[in-house]
């Protein structure tokens, strides 16, 4: 009986919906999806137009920004390592302009609700620091991904050096199975090694990411080029990197329990609620039988 009532309600609701949809000329599901796709394309096109306008304004503003030589060289290396195609002046101007967008509503808010100006100023400051530190964050993420792969890389080098001393061929073979970030860096390194001396290319590769672990690997590869027996060196390096990788995984796993604890409390609340609902249902049932 309950199933029949449920089906009757479903069919009645469906009939009312289609009747009202036809009377009000509402679009069909396929039409709605097409409209949603078109709106997404418009939003994407609008964002592209805004980015292009902001970038053209960035190039014009960058002419008036002066950065001291030391900071400029450091920022330039960071931007190149993070694969950001901007000069340090353009990067700084872009951060200033993005932050400045949040300062535009200050003038109308000054006459309507001056209290909101504090919020816009805070948003502008936070946006500036976020945009200005984006390159450093990208570089940290990239370095972390590459360092996480060095254990497998040194392990491969240990086996390869037993059969071959050609460093370029070893790198060419390994990059076929490397991660996306490390593969890109190895592509640049191999191209640089073909066009210049091997040691100079490896030295530039080492200074690009400023990673102590990568410096140890490069030092070993340079030793191989000079005739050292690198198999033993990379075997010891593999052992050290394995310990570092285990410590990194333990630190990553230690962050998981606090996240799980929240869901544990939610599950406990559900169990307690279910328990009280059953007790309440039994009490109501017993009271109904008494009367």
Buried (B, 14 or more C-beta within 10 A) or exposed (E): EEEEEEEEEEEEEEEEEEEEEEEEEEEEEEEEEEEEEEEEEEEEEEEEEEEEEBBEBBBEBBEEBEBEEEEBEEBBBBBBBBEBEBBBBBBBBBBBBBBBBBBEBBEEBEEEEEEBBEEBBEBBEEBBEEBBEBBEEBBEEBBEEBBBBBBBBBBBBBEBBEEEBEBBEBBBEBBEEBBEBBBBBBBBBBEBBEEEEBBEBBEBBBEBBEBEBBEBBBBBBBBBBEEEEBBEBBBEBBEBBBEBBEEBEEEEEEEEEEEEEEEEEEEEEEEEEEEEEEEEEEEEEEEEEEE
